[in-house]
């Protein structure tokens, strides 16, 4: 797989990473440990060198899973993890106090079976802690050799600038996809100005852009999407038109809707590195294949024109989640 560099940082990673949250958290029962380890190692065998986790995915269980799965080739890969929630639980609210950041860093090093965290994100902006203090703490951790790069997740322009002034930010992780294009307004221009990479999570619209979900799909009772307004039956039906268009373009390219959706992201900027997640080996191979499918400017224009004519229905998160996450 080709590689990309996240902004001005010189942090080189595979063009597509692997988002590992779903193996342990949010989309129903956790994947069997041995199957999850097998999937992570299959990703590495197919060229993925960028793996994403967080203390909040479990909590801690996802980090432990990656620590075991990636240990045999630790020196050849990049691991990103995150801090910022009380006890690692998003529903408890933020905690980015310097002492908490340090505690999470030490725990993550242990769980990941490593002596350094390649990319350490603040999971969500903590309005109770000055961003300068957060960035300063990570800067200290970098100077101590415990962290290599600093990242933010879902941060706004003001927070990005404050952080970057103290410790250069290597990457911003935010939701970005064909059906969530809010970052194009202010975030992406700011990242380009400052030389910061973008790591889109949910690049396949939490699965909707794969074409495998429709109005009749029933999710596991523990699946987070049951509470997401955008995934109500009515809204899934209303949003189907965009997926149908992806399907038509995919047929012409002998590809899949998921591959076209990922290809669209890769086309946007050379410093964008999506991190699709999956629990299935065939989906993993399908997603990785997106890096090899060339999209023309005409293809992109068709997708963008369809988006402009489509009003996406439903919020991307339930209201109570937005409050807990500091949105």
C-alpha positions in Angstrom: 0.0 0.0 0.0 1.2 3.6 -0.7 2.0 5.7 2.2 1.0 9.3 3.2 2.6 11.9 5.5 0.4 13.5 8.1 0.9 17.2 7.5 4.3 18.7 8.2 5.1 16.2 10.9 7.0 13.6 8.8 4.8 10.9 10.4 4.5 8.5 7.5 1.6 6.0 7.6 -0.3 3.7 5.2 -2.8 5.6 3.0 -5.6 3.8 4.9 -5.4 3.0 8.6 -7.5 0.6 10.7 -10.0 2.0 13.2 -10.1 -0.7 15.9 -13.0 0.7 18.1 -15.6 -1.7 16.7 -13.7 -4.7 17.7 -14.4 -4.0 21.4 -17.0 -1.3 21.6 -20.1 0.5 20.3 -21.3 -1.8 17.5 -22.7 -4.7 19.5 -20.8 -7.6 21.3 -17.0 -7.5 21.3 -15.3 -9.6 18.7 -13.8 -12.8 19.9 -10.2 -12.1 21.0 -8.5 -14.5 18.7 -10.6 -13.4 15.7 -9.8 -9.8 16.5 -6.1 -10.5 16.7 -6.2 -12.4 13.4 -8.0 -9.5 11.7 -5.5 -6.9 13.0 -2.6 -9.0 11.8 -4.3 -9.5 8.4 -4.5 -5.7 8.1 -0.7 -5.5 8.7 -0.1 -8.3 6.1 -2.0 -6.3 3.5 0.0 -3.1 4.1 -1.7 -1.3 6.9 0.8 0.4 9.3 -1.6 2.8 11.1 -3.8 1.5 13.9 -6.2 3.6 16.0 -7.4 2.9 19.5 -8.3 4.7 22.7 -8.5 4.1 26.5 -12.3 4.7 26.2 -12.8 1.7 23.8 -13.7 -0.8 26.4 -12.4 1.0 28.5 -8.8 -0.2 28.1 -9.7 -3.5 26.5 -9.1 -2.3 22.9 -5.6 -1.0 23.8 -4.8 -4.4 25.4 -6.0 -6.2 22.3 -3.8 -4.1 20.0 -0.9 -4.4 22.3 -1.0 -8.2 22.0 -1.9 -8.3 18.3 0.8 -5.8 17.1 3.7 -6.7 19.4 5.4 -9.0 16.8 5.9 -6.0 14.4 5.7 -3.1 16.8 8.7 -1.3 15.2 7.1 -1.3 11.8 3.7 0.3 12.7 2.2 3.4 14.1 -0.2 3.2 17.0 -2.5 6.1 17.9 -4.5 6.2 21.1 -6.4 8.8 23.1 -7.0 10.4 26.5 -9.6 12.7 27.9 -12.6 11.0 29.5 -13.1 10.4 33.2 -12.2 6.8 34.0 -12.0 6.2 30.2 -15.8 6.4 30.0 -17.4 8.9 27.6 -20.6 9.1 29.5 -18.7 10.4 32.6 -17.6 13.5 30.8 -14.1 15.0 30.1 -11.0 14.9 32.1 -7.9 16.4 30.5 -6.2 17.6 33.7 -2.4 17.3 33.3 -2.2 14.6 36.1 -4.9 12.6 34.3 -3.2 12.8 30.9 0.0 11.5 32.5 -1.9 8.7 34.2 -3.6 7.6 31.0 -0.2 7.8 29.1 1.4 5.4 31.6 -1.6 3.0 31.4 -1.6 3.1 27.6 2.1 2.3 27.4 1.5 -0.7 29.6 -1.6 -1.9 27.8 0.0 -1.4 24.3 3.1 -3.3 25.4 5.3 -0.5 24.2 7.7 2.1 25.4 6.3 5.0 23.3 3.0 6.2 22.0 3.3 7.2 18.4 0.3 9.6 18.3 -1.5 10.7 21.4 -4.8 12.4 20.8 -7.0 14.5 23.2 -10.3 12.6 22.6 -12.5 15.6 23.0 -11.8 19.2 24.0 -12.2 19.7 27.8 -13.7 23.1 28.4 -12.6 23.0 32.0 -8.9 22.7 31.2 -7.0 25.4 29.2 -5.9 23.9 25.9 -2.4 25.4 26.6 -2.2 23.1 29.7 -3.2 20.1 27.7 -0.7 20.8 24.9 2.0 21.6 27.4 1.5 18.3 29.2 1.8 16.4 26.0 4.8 18.5 25.0 6.5 17.3 28.3 5.6 13.7 27.5 7.2 14.1 24.1 10.4 15.6 25.6 10.4 12.6 28.0 10.3 10.2 25.1 7.0 8.7 26.1 5.0 10.2 23.2 6.1 11.0 19.6 3.3 13.1 18.2 0.3 15.2 19.5 -3.2 15.0 18.1 -6.6 16.4 18.7 -10.0 14.8 18.0 -13.1 16.7 16.9 -11.5 20.0 18.0 -12.6 23.4 16.6 -10.4 26.0 14.9 -9.8 28.0 18.1 -8.7 24.9 20.0 -6.5 23.7 17.2 -4.7 27.1 17.0 -4.2 27.3 20.8 -2.7 23.8 20.9 -0.5 24.2 17.9 1.1 27.3 19.3 2.3 25.3 22.3 3.1 21.9 20.8 2.8 21.4 17.0 -0.3 19.2 16.3 0.5 16.3 13.9 -3.1 15.2 13.2 -6.7 16.1 13.8 -9.1 13.2 13.9 -12.6 14.1 13.0 -15.6 12.6 11.3 -15.4 13.3 7.6 -17.1 11.5 4.7 -19.3 12.0 1.7 -22.3 12.5 4.0 -20.6 14.6 6.7 -18.7 17.4 5.1 -18.8 20.0 7.8 -14.9 20.0 8.1 -14.7 21.5 4.7 -16.0 24.9 5.9 -13.3 25.9 8.4 -11.4 22.8 9.7 -9.7 21.7 6.4 -8.5 25.2 5.4 -7.0 25.6 8.9 -5.2 22.3 8.8 -3.8 23.1 5.4 -2.5 26.5 6.7 -0.9 24.9 9.7 0.4 21.8 8.1 -1.7 19.3 10.2 -2.9 16.0 8.8 -6.6 14.9 8.9 -7.6 11.4 10.0 -11.3 10.9 9.2 -13.1 8.5 11.4 -16.4 7.0 10.3 -15.3 7.5 6.7 -18.0 5.0 5.6 -20.8 6.9 7.5 -20.8 4.2 10.3 -21.4 1.6 7.6 -24.2 3.3 5.7 -22.1 4.2 2.7 -21.2 0.6 2.1 -24.6 -0.1 0.6 -25.1 -3.0 3.0 -27.6 -1.0 5.3 -31.1 0.0 4.3 -34.4 1.0 5.9 -35.1 -2.6 6.9 -31.8 -3.4 8.6 -32.0 -4.4 12.2 -29.0 -3.7 14.4 -27.8 -5.6 17.5 -29.6 -4.3 20.6 -26.2 -3.0 21.9 -25.3 -1.3 18.7 -24.8 2.5 19.1 -26.5 3.2 15.9 -29.9 2.4 17.4 -29.6 5.8 19.2 -28.2 7.8 16.3 -30.9 10.0 14.7 -29.3 9.6 11.2 -30.0 5.8 11.5 -33.7 5.9 12.3 -35.6 3.9 9.7 -37.2 7.0 8.3 -33.8 8.7 7.8 -32.1 5.7 6.4 -34.8 5.6 3.7 -34.4 9.3 3.0 -30.6 9.1 2.8 -30.6 6.1 0.4 -30.3 8.2 -2.7 -26.7 9.1 -2.1 -25.7 5.4 -1.6 -27.5 4.5 -4.8 -25.4 6.9 -6.7 -22.2 5.5 -5.1 -23.4 2.1 -6.3 -23.8 3.3 -9.9 -20.3 4.8 -10.0 -18.9 1.6 -8.3 -20.4 -0.5 -11.1 -18.6 1.5 -13.7 -15.3 1.2 -11.8 -15.8 -2.6 -11.0 -15.6 -1.5 -7.4 -17.9 -1.3 -4.4 -19.7 1.7 -2.9 -17.4 1.5 0.2 -14.3 1.7 -2.1 -15.7 4.7 -3.9 -16.5 6.4 -0.6 -13.0 5.9 0.6 -11.5 6.8 -2.7 -13.4 10.1 -2.6 -11.7 10.9 0.7 -8.3 10.0 -0.5 -8.8 12.3 -3.5 -9.5 15.3 -1.4 -6.0 16.0 0.0 -2.7 14.0 0.0 -2.5 14.4 3.8 -5.9 12.8 4.6 -5.7 9.2 6.0 -9.1 7.6 6.6 -9.4 4.9 9.3 -12.3 2.6 8.4 -13.1 -0.1 10.9 -14.5 -3.5 10.4 -14.8 -6.9 12.2 -14.9 -8.9 9.0 -11.9 -10.1 7.0 -13.6 -9.7 3.6 -14.6 -6.1 4.4 -11.0 -5.4 5.5 -9.7 -6.5 2.1 -12.4 -4.6 0.4 -11.6 -1.4 2.2 -7.9 -1.7 1.6 -8.6 -2.2 -2.1 -9.9 1.4 -2.2 -6.4 2.7 -2.1 -5.8 1.2 -5.6 -8.9 2.4 -7.4 -8.3 5.7 -9.3 -11.1 8.2 -9.3 -11.2 10.9 -11.9 -12.1 14.5 -11.4 -15.3 13.6 -13.4 -16.2 10.9 -10.8 -15.6 13.3 -8.0 -17.8 16.0 -9.7 -20.6 13.4 -10.0 -20.5 12.5 -6.4 -20.3 16.2 -5.3 -23.2 17.1 -7.5 -25.3 14.4 -6.1 -24.4 15.5 -2.5 -25.4 19.1 -3.4 -28.8 17.8 -4.5 -29.3 15.6 -1.4 -30.4 16.8 2.0 -29.0 14.3 4.5 -31.6 13.6 7.1 -30.8 13.2 10.9 -28.1 14.3 13.3 -24.9 12.3 13.4 -25.1 11.8 17.2 -27.9 11.8 19.9 -28.1 15.0 21.9 -27.1 13.5 25.2 -23.9 12.1 23.6 -23.0 15.5 22.2 -23.3 17.0 25.7 -21.2 14.3 27.4 -18.5 14.6 24.7 -18.3 18.4 25.1 -19.8 19.2 21.7 
